[in-house]
């Protein structure tokens, strides 16, 4: 079992001042950054500086540095990122080793390892409490109130009956914090009675403010599934309607603590098991995830009622390189499966597909056959690319020339998505074998861009009109999609203000428009940009996955300075002469690659920006 990782803790910086008179000053290291540092750390190399390690199979053994033993009872297991002594039972991750060996506190150990792997930890000095603490508190209070309502409310009988029909008893309801939101305003009145102010309730996503200024509950007549961050704090809810009404599922809105595109249901519970099993299972629904956890299959997560996003895929990649998808086998389910598979492949993850019998989902299968039934199908999971070939073959695509062309059109996006070079090579070979088309031709097709099209089927944007003197700035698709979204809905402007700075935009016109939107302007920054300003929101394709497009574009803007620096360093490396100069360049290149997405670690930024 993977050890529980301590959460970031306050660091006192005023040891000479009595505790009762000290200001609350602390440094926080984001949990996601901690995971990134842990992943980048080479345990064998770092621990090997202090322990004489020798390879034993896939592990490394040496004398324990903690109890002073001479036998090789101390084991380092790189694939699990753990160490363990079989005599004194000292165990943990790389941070725990540094804490135990050198007497450091947790944040200091994290910073020490970060420095060794070339990852910068921002010095985020905060005076006073976490500014989001009122939101966490409100959401925690709400979760408890909703859970009590589900247990005791007469109006919640419909929710209890529904859960009974799904064989989710009271113990399971309590364990997963399930709740019920009444149809009226009782929840809102109760929250106010507990001292929660309307502004906090609105900001936390528990209430909405109408055009007339009145405040109303966001969730009404719904079974609620609390959604937690990786530290186990409730940050939002997913609500299922019971009876008539739309939409069937309603999530919390985007808030300072709830970002739907980067959260995964039950990841706070599953992350230890994911590391232990060295794999994750992704299912579609909340109840499917709960059922598998109840059955003892704990390495299971679910997206929040939407397609798996690029950001969620990046989160999973921090914990494992093996992901099995278990979605419905109908047409919509298969579409979601392959879309999720491509997102994961872009992160260098190995993706397999679990195919259940027609009409079954994880919940029904486990209820009828137990965990063993699910594990049987898990053992039969096939690679996502092979699963695609199976379906195309079953439909007769490979029987005719026209069919083979159409089959390749469906296989090429998945080949292109594979960031891992070996996986891509295997996919090319398999496509050539199945289609009868030569490897050289397939590789040529893989190298081509899909006509400059946007993810979700949108056509490439028209060239900008030369409305200002001088040449038209080169198009940057990632920046354009962000402007489209921000122009379409103010919620994206608020999201942008929390995630990026206008200075990250390199396209002069887009940067000017971003600055105007950030300042709250409803007018273009220059009259010459009026036509473009008005056209941007109209360009959004109806079937565009906006969350995925947003996440990819934002990450591109954040990564671009480092990518460009990496390109510059690699160019310098090719002409470096002295050993000292090469050593300096290698050190900086290594540090940059450690913090960049896998797809950029071994290649420089292309001259033409990739379309989203």
C-alpha positions as CSV (number, residue, x, y, z in Angstrom):
1,X,0.0,0.0,0.0
2,X,1.4,3.4,-1.0
3,X,2.1,5.6,2.1
4,X,-0.2,8.5,2.8
5,X,1.6,11.6,1.7
6,X,1.5,14.5,4.2
7,X,-0.4,17.6,3.0
8,X,1.5,20.9,2.7
9,X,1.9,22.3,6.1
10,X,2.7,25.8,7.5
11,X,6.3,26.7,8.1
12,X,6.9,29.0,11.0
13,X,9.2,31.9,10.1
14,X,9.1,33.8,13.4
15,X,10.6,31.4,16.0
16,X,11.5,34.1,18.4
17,X,8.0,35.5,18.7
18,X,5.6,33.8,21.0
19,X,3.1,31.7,19.1
20,X,0.1,33.7,20.3
21,X,1.6,36.9,18.9
22,X,2.9,35.6,15.5
23,X,1.2,36.5,12.3
24,X,0.0,33.5,10.3
25,X,2.7,33.3,7.7
26,X,3.2,30.2,5.7
27,X,4.5,28.7,2.4
28,X,2.3,26.4,0.4
29,X,3.5,23.9,-2.2
30,X,0.7,22.9,-4.6
31,X,-0.1,19.2,-4.4
32,X,0.1,18.8,-8.2
33,X,3.7,20.3,-8.1
34,X,4.6,17.9,-5.4
35,X,3.5,15.0,-7.6
36,X,5.5,16.4,-10.5
37,X,8.6,16.6,-8.4
38,X,8.1,13.1,-7.1
39,X,7.7,11.8,-10.7
40,X,10.8,13.6,-11.9
41,X,13.0,12.3,-9.1
42,X,15.2,9.3,-9.8
43,X,15.0,7.4,-6.5
44,X,17.8,5.0,-7.3
45,X,20.2,7.8,-8.2
46,X,19.2,10.0,-5.2
47,X,19.1,7.3,-2.6
48,X,22.1,5.6,-4.1
49,X,24.2,8.6,-3.1
50,X,23.7,7.5,0.5
51,X,23.2,3.8,0.2
52,X,25.3,1.2,-1.7
53,X,22.5,-0.1,-4.0
54,X,22.8,-3.1,-6.3
55,X,20.1,-4.2,-8.8
56,X,18.1,-7.3,-7.8
57,X,15.6,-8.0,-10.6
58,X,13.5,-4.9,-11.1
59,X,14.4,-3.5,-7.6
60,X,17.5,-2.3,-5.9
61,X,18.9,-3.6,-2.6
62,X,21.4,-2.3,-0.1
63,X,22.1,-2.0,3.7
64,X,19.5,0.0,5.6
65,X,20.8,3.5,6.5
66,X,18.3,3.8,9.3
67,X,19.0,0.9,11.6
68,X,22.6,0.4,10.5
69,X,22.2,-3.1,9.2
70,X,24.8,-4.8,7.0
71,X,22.6,-7.1,5.1
72,X,20.8,-6.0,1.9
73,X,17.4,-5.7,3.5
74,X,16.8,-2.2,2.3
75,X,14.8,-2.2,-1.0
76,X,14.2,0.7,-3.5
77,X,11.3,0.0,-5.9
78,X,11.5,2.6,-8.7
79,X,8.3,1.6,-10.5
80,X,6.3,2.3,-7.3
81,X,8.5,5.2,-6.2
82,X,8.9,3.6,-2.7
83,X,11.6,2.3,-0.4
84,X,11.2,-0.3,2.4
85,X,13.4,-2.0,5.0
86,X,12.3,-5.5,5.7
87,X,14.0,-5.4,9.1
88,X,13.1,-2.0,10.7
89,X,10.1,-1.5,8.4
90,X,11.1,2.1,7.6
91,X,9.4,2.9,4.3
92,X,8.0,5.8,2.2
93,X,8.7,7.9,-0.8
94,X,11.7,10.0,-1.7
95,X,10.5,12.9,0.4
96,X,10.1,10.6,3.5
97,X,13.7,9.3,2.9
98,X,15.0,12.9,3.0
99,X,13.0,13.7,6.1
100,X,14.1,10.6,8.0
101,X,17.7,10.7,6.8
102,X,18.4,14.4,7.2
103,X,15.9,15.5,9.8
104,X,14.0,17.8,7.4
105,X,10.3,18.8,7.6
106,X,8.1,17.8,4.7
107,X,8.1,21.2,2.8
108,X,11.9,21.4,3.1
109,X,12.3,17.9,1.8
110,X,10.1,18.7,-1.2
111,X,12.1,21.8,-1.9
112,X,15.4,19.9,-1.6
113,X,14.4,17.2,-4.1
114,X,12.9,19.9,-6.4
115,X,16.3,21.6,-6.5
116,X,18.0,18.3,-7.3
117,X,15.7,17.6,-10.3
118,X,15.7,21.1,-11.6
119,X,12.1,22.1,-10.8
120,X,11.5,25.5,-9.4
121,X,9.2,25.8,-6.4
122,X,7.6,29.2,-6.2
123,X,8.0,31.1,-2.9
124,X,4.4,31.8,-2.3
125,X,4.4,33.8,0.9
126,X,0.9,34.3,2.2
127,X,0.0,36.6,5.1
128,X,-3.1,35.3,6.9
129,X,-5.3,32.4,6.1
130,X,-5.9,30.8,2.7
131,X,-8.1,33.2,0.8
132,X,-10.2,30.2,-0.4
133,X,-10.7,28.9,3.1
134,X,-14.3,30.3,3.4
135,X,-15.2,28.4,0.2
136,X,-13.8,25.1,1.5
137,X,-15.6,25.7,4.8
138,X,-18.9,26.5,3.1
139,X,-18.7,23.4,0.9
140,X,-17.8,21.2,3.8
141,X,-20.7,22.4,5.8
142,X,-23.0,22.0,2.8
143,X,-21.8,18.4,2.3
144,X,-22.7,17.5,5.8
145,X,-26.1,19.2,5.6
146,X,-26.9,17.4,2.3
147,X,-25.8,14.1,3.7
148,X,-28.0,14.5,6.8
149,X,-30.9,15.4,4.6
150,X,-30.4,12.2,2.6
151,X,-30.5,10.2,5.8
152,X,-33.4,11.8,7.5
153,X,-35.4,14.0,5.1
154,X,-38.9,12.8,4.2
155,X,-38.5,14.5,0.8
156,X,-35.3,12.5,0.3
157,X,-37.1,9.2,0.2
158,X,-37.0,9.3,-3.6
159,X,-33.2,9.5,-3.4
160,X,-33.0,6.7,-0.8
161,X,-35.3,4.5,-3.0
162,X,-33.1,5.2,-6.0
163,X,-30.0,4.2,-4.1
164,X,-31.7,1.1,-2.7
165,X,-32.5,0.1,-6.3
166,X,-28.8,0.5,-7.1
167,X,-27.9,-1.6,-4.0
168,X,-26.0,1.3,-2.4
169,X,-26.9,1.0,1.3
170,X,-26.5,3.5,4.2
171,X,-23.0,2.5,5.0
172,X,-21.9,3.2,1.5
173,X,-23.8,6.5,1.4
174,X,-22.1,7.7,4.5
175,X,-18.7,6.5,3.3
176,X,-18.9,8.5,0.0
177,X,-20.8,11.4,1.6
178,X,-23.8,11.2,-0.7
179,X,-26.4,13.8,-0.1
180,X,-29.8,15.2,-1.2
181,X,-30.7,18.8,-2.1
182,X,-34.4,19.6,-1.5
183,X,-36.5,21.3,-4.2
184,X,-37.2,24.4,-2.1
185,X,-35.0,27.0,-0.4
186,X,-34.6,25.0,2.8
187,X,-30.9,24.3,2.1
188,X,-30.2,28.0,1.5
189,X,-32.1,29.0,4.6
190,X,-30.1,26.5,6.6
191,X,-26.8,27.7,5.3
192,X,-27.6,31.2,6.2
193,X,-28.7,30.1,9.7
194,X,-25.3,28.5,10.0
195,X,-23.6,31.9,9.4
196,X,-22.8,31.5,5.7
197,X,-23.2,34.7,3.7
198,X,-24.8,34.9,0.3
199,X,-21.7,36.1,-1.4
200,X,-19.7,33.1,-0.2
201,X,-22.5,30.7,-1.2
202,X,-22.6,32.1,-4.7
203,X,-18.8,32.1,-5.0
204,X,-18.7,28.5,-3.8
205,X,-21.2,27.4,-6.4
206,X,-23.9,26.5,-3.9
207,X,-26.2,29.3,-4.9
208,X,-26.9,31.5,-8.0
209,X,-27.6,35.2,-8.1
210,X,-30.5,36.0,-10.5
211,X,-30.7,39.1,-12.7
212,X,-32.9,40.8,-10.1
213,X,-30.3,40.3,-7.4
214,X,-32.1,37.5,-5.6
215,X,-30.1,34.4,-4.5
216,X,-31.5,30.9,-5.1
217,X,-30.1,27.4,-4.5
218,X,-28.2,25.9,-7.4
219,X,-29.1,22.3,-6.6
220,X,-32.8,21.4,-6.3
221,X,-34.3,17.9,-6.0
222,X,-31.0,16.2,-6.8
223,X,-29.0,13.3,-5.4
224,X,-25.6,14.9,-4.7
225,X,-22.1,13.3,-5.1
226,X,-19.5,15.4,-3.4
227,X,-16.4,16.0,-5.5
228,X,-13.1,16.3,-3.6
229,X,-9.6,17.6,-4.6
230,X,-6.6,15.4,-4.1
231,X,-6.3,16.5,-0.5
232,X,-9.8,15.2,0.2
233,X,-11.5,18.7,0.5
234,X,-15.0,19.0,-0.9
235,X,-14.7,21.5,-3.8
236,X,-18.0,20.9,-5.6
237,X,-20.9,18.6,-6.3
238,X,-22.3,16.5,-9.1
239,X,-26.1,16.4,-8.9
240,X,-28.4,13.8,-10.5
241,X,-32.0,14.8,-11.1
242,X,-34.6,12.4,-9.6
243,X,-37.9,12.5,-11.5
244,X,-38.7,15.0,-14.2
245,X,-36.3,17.7,-15.1
246,X,-33.3,18.8,-17.1
247,X,-30.3,18.5,-17.2
248,X,-30.0,14.9,-15.9
249,X,-26.7,15.8,-14.3
250,X,-25.7,19.2,-13.0
251,X,-22.2,20.0,-11.8
252,X,-21.0,22.9,-9.7
253,X,-19.9,25.9,-11.8
254,X,-16.3,26.9,-12.2
255,X,-15.2,28.5,-9.0
256,X,-11.8,29.4,-7.4
257,X,-11.6,25.9,-6.0
258,X,-13.6,23.8,-8.6
259,X,-12.3,23.3,-12.1
260,X,-14.2,20.6,-13.7
261,X,-11.7,19.9,-16.5
262,X,-8.9,19.1,-14.1
263,X,-10.7,17.1,-11.4
264,X,-11.5,13.4,-11.3
265,X,-14.1,11.8,-9.1
266,X,-12.6,9.7,-6.3
267,X,-9.0,10.4,-7.2
268,X,-8.4,11.4,-3.6
269,X,-9.3,7.8,-2.6
270,X,-7.8,6.1,-5.6
271,X,-4.4,7.7,-6.0
272,X,-2.7,5.3,-3.5
273,X,-4.2,2.3,-5.1
274,X,-3.3,3.6,-8.6
275,X,0.4,3.8,-7.5
276,X,0.1,0.3,-5.8
277,X,-1.5,-1.3,-8.9
278,X,0.6,0.8,-11.3
279,X,-2.5,1.4,-13.3
280,X,-5.8,3.3,-13.3
281,X,-9.3,2.4,-14.5
282,X,-11.5,5.2,-15.8
283,X,-15.3,4.7,-15.9
284,X,-18.1,7.0,-17.0
285,X,-20.4,7.4,-14.0
286,X,-20.2,8.2,-10.4
287,X,-22.1,5.1,-9.4
288,X,-19.9,2.9,-11.5
289,X,-16.8,4.3,-9.7
290,X,-18.5,3.8,-6.3
291,X,-19.5,0.2,-7.1
292,X,-15.9,-0.8,-8.0
293,X,-14.5,0.9,-4.9
294,X,-17.0,-1.0,-2.8
295,X,-16.0,-4.2,-4.5
296,X,-12.4,-3.6,-3.5
297,X,-11.2,-2.4,-6.9
298,X,-9.9,1.0,-5.6
299,X,-7.8,2.3,-8.5
300,X,-10.9,3.7,-10.2
301,X,-11.8,7.3,-11.1
302,X,-14.4,9.0,-13.3
303,X,-14.5,12.3,-15.2
304,X,-17.2,14.6,-14.0
305,X,-19.9,13.7,-16.5
306,X,-18.0,15.0,-19.5
307,X,-15.4,13.7,-21.9
308,X,-12.0,13.1,-20.4
309,X,-10.0,16.4,-20.9
310,X,-6.4,17.0,-21.6
311,X,-5.9,18.3,-18.1
312,X,-7.5,15.3,-16.5
313,X,-5.2,13.1,-18.6
314,X,-2.2,15.0,-17.4
315,X,-3.3,14.5,-13.8
316,X,-3.6,10.7,-14.3
317,X,-0.2,10.6,-16.0
318,X,1.4,11.9,-12.7
319,X,0.3,8.7,-11.0
320,X,0.6,6.0,-13.7
321,X,1.4,5.2,-17.3
322,X,-1.2,2.5,-17.6
323,X,-4.9,3.4,-17.9
324,X,-7.8,1.1,-18.8
325,X,-11.0,2.7,-20.1
326,X,-14.3,1.1,-19.3
327,X,-17.1,3.1,-21.0
328,X,-20.4,1.9,-22.5
329,X,-20.0,-0.2,-25.7
330,X,-22.7,1.7,-27.6
331,X,-21.9,4.3,-30.2
332,X,-21.7,7.3,-27.9
333,X,-19.6,5.2,-25.4
334,X,-17.2,4.2,-28.1
335,X,-16.8,7.8,-29.3
336,X,-16.0,8.8,-25.7
337,X,-13.6,5.8,-25.3
338,X,-11.5,6.7,-28.4
339,X,-11.5,10.4,-27.6
340,X,-10.3,9.7,-24.1
341,X,-7.8,7.3,-25.5
342,X,-6.3,9.9,-27.7
343,X,-6.0,12.4,-24.9
344,X,-4.2,9.9,-22.8
345,X,-1.9,8.8,-25.6
346,X,-0.8,12.5,-26.0
347,X,0.5,12.3,-22.4
348,X,2.6,9.2,-23.2
349,X,0.1,6.8,-21.4
350,X,-0.4,3.2,-22.5
351,X,-4.2,2.9,-23.0
352,X,-6.3,-0.3,-23.0
353,X,-10.1,-0.8,-23.4
354,X,-12.3,-3.0,-21.3
355,X,-15.2,-4.4,-23.2
356,X,-18.2,-5.5,-21.1
357,X,-21.1,-7.6,-22.4
358,X,-23.9,-5.7,-24.2
359,X,-26.2,-3.9,-21.8
360,X,-23.7,-4.2,-18.9
361,X,-21.8,-1.5,-17.1
362,X,-19.4,-1.8,-14.2
363,X,-22.2,-1.3,-11.7
364,X,-24.6,-4.0,-13.0
365,X,-21.7,-6.5,-13.7
366,X,-20.3,-6.3,-10.2
367,X,-23.7,-6.5,-8.6
368,X,-24.4,-9.7,-10.5
369,X,-21.0,-11.3,-10.6
370,X,-18.9,-9.6,-8.0
371,X,-15.4,-8.2,-8.4
372,X,-14.2,-11.4,-10.0
373,X,-16.5,-10.9,-12.9
374,X,-15.1,-7.4,-13.6
375,X,-11.5,-8.5,-13.1
376,X,-12.1,-11.2,-15.7
377,X,-13.0,-8.6,-18.3
378,X,-10.2,-6.4,-17.1
379,X,-7.7,-9.2,-17.8
380,X,-9.1,-9.3,-21.4
381,X,-8.6,-5.6,-22.1
382,X,-6.9,-4.8,-25.4
383,X,-4.9,-1.8,-26.5
384,X,-7.1,1.1,-27.6
385,X,-5.6,1.0,-31.1
386,X,-6.3,-2.7,-31.5
387,X,-9.8,-2.2,-30.2
388,X,-10.4,0.4,-32.9
389,X,-9.1,-2.1,-35.5
390,X,-11.4,-4.8,-34.1
391,X,-14.5,-2.6,-34.6
392,X,-13.5,-1.4,-38.1
393,X,-12.8,-5.0,-39.1
394,X,-16.2,-6.2,-37.7
395,X,-17.9,-3.5,-39.8
396,X,-16.1,-4.8,-43.0
397,X,-13.9,-1.7,-43.5
398,X,-10.8,-3.7,-44.5
399,X,-12.7,-5.7,-47.2
400,X,-12.6,-3.1,-49.9
401,X,-10.3,-0.4,-51.2
402,X,-12.7,2.4,-50.3
403,X,-13.2,0.8,-46.8
404,X,-9.5,0.6,-46.2
405,X,-9.1,4.3,-47.0
406,X,-11.9,5.2,-44.6
407,X,-10.4,2.9,-42.0
408,X,-7.0,4.6,-42.2
409,X,-8.8,8.0,-41.8
410,X,-10.1,6.7,-38.5
411,X,-6.8,5.2,-37.4
412,X,-4.5,8.1,-38.2
413,X,-5.6,10.5,-35.4
414,X,-4.8,7.8,-32.8
415,X,-1.4,7.2,-34.4
416,X,-0.7,10.9,-34.3
417,X,-1.9,11.1,-30.7
418,X,0.7,8.6,-29.5
419,X,3.5,10.7,-27.9
420,X,5.5,7.6,-27.0
421,X,7.8,6.8,-30.0
422,X,7.7,3.0,-29.5
423,X,3.9,3.0,-29.3
424,X,3.6,5.1,-32.4
425,X,6.0,2.8,-34.3
426,X,3.9,-0.2,-33.2
427,X,0.7,1.5,-34.4
428,X,2.2,2.3,-37.8
429,X,3.3,-1.3,-38.2
430,X,-0.1,-2.6,-37.2
431,X,-2.0,-0.2,-39.5
432,X,0.2,-1.2,-42.4
433,X,-0.3,-4.9,-41.7
434,X,-4.1,-4.6,-41.5
435,X,-4.7,-2.2,-44.4
436,X,-2.1,-3.4,-46.9
437,X,-0.8,0.1,-47.2
438,X,3.0,0.5,-47.0
439,X,4.6,1.8,-43.8
440,X,6.2,4.6,-45.8
441,X,2.9,5.9,-47.0
442,X,1.3,5.7,-43.6
443,X,4.2,7.5,-42.0
444,X,3.9,10.2,-44.6
445,X,0.1,10.5,-43.8
446,X,0.9,10.6,-40.1
447,X,3.2,13.5,-40.6
448,X,0.6,15.6,-42.4
449,X,-1.6,17.9,-40.4
450,X,-5.3,17.3,-40.6
451,X,-6.0,20.3,-42.9
452,X,-5.4,22.8,-40.0
453,X,-8.7,21.7,-38.4
454,X,-9.5,22.3,-34.8
455,X,-10.3,19.5,-32.3
456,X,-14.1,18.9,-32.5
457,X,-14.3,19.3,-36.2
458,X,-14.0,23.1,-36.6
459,X,-12.4,24.4,-39.7
460,X,-9.2,26.4,-39.6
461,X,-9.8,30.1,-39.1
462,X,-9.7,32.5,-42.0
463,X,-6.6,34.8,-42.3
464,X,-6.9,38.0,-40.3
465,X,-7.9,41.0,-42.3
466,X,-5.0,43.5,-42.7
467,X,-6.9,46.1,-40.7
468,X,-3.8,47.7,-39.3
469,X,-0.8,49.0,-41.3
470,X,1.9,46.5,-41.9
471,X,1.9,42.7,-42.4
472,X,-0.8,40.5,-40.9
473,X,0.6,38.8,-37.7
474,X,1.1,35.1,-38.1
475,X,-1.9,33.1,-36.9
476,X,-1.5,31.3,-33.5
477,X,-4.5,28.9,-33.2
478,X,-4.2,28.4,-29.4
479,X,-4.4,32.1,-28.7
480,X,-7.4,32.4,-31.1
481,X,-9.4,29.7,-29.4
482,X,-8.9,31.4,-26.0
483,X,-10.2,34.7,-27.5
484,X,-13.1,32.9,-29.1
485,X,-14.2,31.4,-25.8
486,X,-13.6,34.6,-23.8
487,X,-15.7,36.6,-26.3
488,X,-18.5,33.9,-26.2
489,X,-19.0,33.8,-22.5
490,X,-17.7,36.0,-19.6
491,X,-17.1,32.9,-17.5
492,X,-14.1,32.1,-19.6
493,X,-12.8,35.7,-19.0
494,X,-13.0,35.0,-15.2
495,X,-11.3,31.7,-15.8
496,X,-8.5,33.3,-17.8
497,X,-7.9,35.9,-15.1
498,X,-7.2,33.1,-12.6
499,X,-5.0,31.0,-14.9
500,X,-3.0,33.2,-17.3
501,X,-1.7,36.7,-18.0
502,X,-2.3,38.7,-21.2
503,X,1.5,39.0,-21.6
504,X,1.5,35.3,-22.5
505,X,-0.2,36.1,-25.8
506,X,2.4,36.7,-28.5
507,X,0.0,37.7,-31.3
508,X,-0.2,41.5,-30.9
509,X,-3.9,41.8,-31.8
510,X,-4.9,38.9,-29.5
511,X,-2.9,40.3,-26.7
512,X,-4.6,43.7,-27.0
513,X,-8.0,42.0,-27.0
514,X,-7.1,39.9,-24.0
515,X,-6.0,43.0,-22.1
516,X,-9.4,44.6,-22.9
517,X,-11.4,41.6,-21.8
518,X,-9.3,41.3,-18.6
519,X,-10.1,45.0,-17.9
520,X,-13.8,44.3,-18.2
521,X,-14.3,46.1,-21.6
522,X,-17.1,45.1,-23.9
523,X,-15.5,47.0,-26.8
524,X,-12.5,46.2,-29.0
525,X,-9.2,47.8,-28.0
526,X,-9.0,49.5,-31.4
527,X,-11.7,50.4,-33.9
528,X,-9.7,48.6,-36.6
529,X,-10.3,45.3,-34.8
530,X,-14.1,45.6,-34.5
531,X,-14.8,43.1,-37.3
532,X,-12.5,40.5,-35.8
533,X,-13.8,41.2,-32.3
534,X,-17.4,40.5,-33.5
535,X,-16.5,37.5,-35.5
536,X,-14.5,35.5,-32.9
537,X,-17.5,34.1,-30.9
538,X,-19.3,33.1,-34.1
539,X,-16.3,30.8,-35.1
540,X,-16.8,28.4,-32.2
541,X,-17.9,24.9,-33.6
542,X,-21.0,23.6,-32.0
543,X,-19.4,20.2,-31.2
544,X,-16.1,21.7,-29.8
545,X,-15.2,20.3,-26.4
546,X,-14.6,23.7,-24.9
547,X,-13.1,22.5,-21.7
548,X,-10.5,20.3,-23.5
549,X,-9.7,23.1,-26.0
550,X,-9.3,25.6,-23.2
551,X,-7.0,23.3,-21.2
552,X,-4.8,22.5,-24.1
553,X,-4.5,26.2,-25.2
554,X,-3.8,27.4,-21.7
555,X,-1.2,24.8,-21.2
556,X,0.4,25.6,-24.5
557,X,0.7,29.3,-23.5
558,X,2.3,28.4,-20.2
559,X,4.7,25.9,-21.7
560,X,5.7,28.0,-24.7
561,X,8.5,30.1,-23.1
562,X,10.2,27.0,-21.8
563,X,9.7,25.2,-25.2
564,X,11.2,28.1,-27.0
565,X,14.1,28.2,-24.5
566,X,14.6,24.5,-25.0
567,X,14.8,25.0,-28.8
568,X,17.3,27.8,-28.3
569,X,19.5,25.6,-26.0
570,X,19.4,22.6,-28.3
571,X,20.5,24.9,-31.2
572,X,23.4,26.1,-29.0
573,X,24.2,22.5,-28.1
574,X,24.8,21.6,-31.7
575,X,27.6,24.2,-32.1
576,X,29.0,24.0,-28.5
577,X,32.8,23.3,-28.5
578,X,34.1,23.2,-24.9
579,X,33.2,20.6,-22.4
580,X,32.3,23.3,-19.8
581,X,29.8,24.9,-22.2
582,X,28.3,21.5,-23.1
583,X,27.9,20.6,-19.4
584,X,26.1,23.9,-18.7
585,X,23.8,23.4,-21.7
586,X,23.0,19.8,-20.8
587,X,22.2,20.8,-17.2
588,X,19.7,23.5,-18.3
589,X,18.2,21.2,-21.0
590,X,17.7,18.4,-18.5
591,X,16.0,20.8,-16.1
592,X,13.7,22.1,-18.8
593,X,12.7,18.6,-20.0
594,X,11.9,17.6,-16.5
595,X,9.1,20.1,-16.2
596,X,7.8,20.1,-19.8
597,X,5.1,17.7,-21.1
598,X,6.5,14.5,-22.5
599,X,5.7,15.5,-26.1
600,X,8.1,18.4,-25.9
601,X,11.0,16.8,-24.1
602,X,12.8,15.5,-27.1
603,X,11.9,17.9,-29.8
604,X,11.9,21.6,-30.2
605,X,8.9,23.8,-30.9
606,X,7.8,23.6,-34.5
607,X,7.8,26.8,-36.5
608,X,4.1,26.4,-37.2
609,X,2.0,26.1,-34.0
610,X,0.1,22.9,-33.8
611,X,-3.7,23.3,-34.1
612,X,-5.7,22.5,-31.1
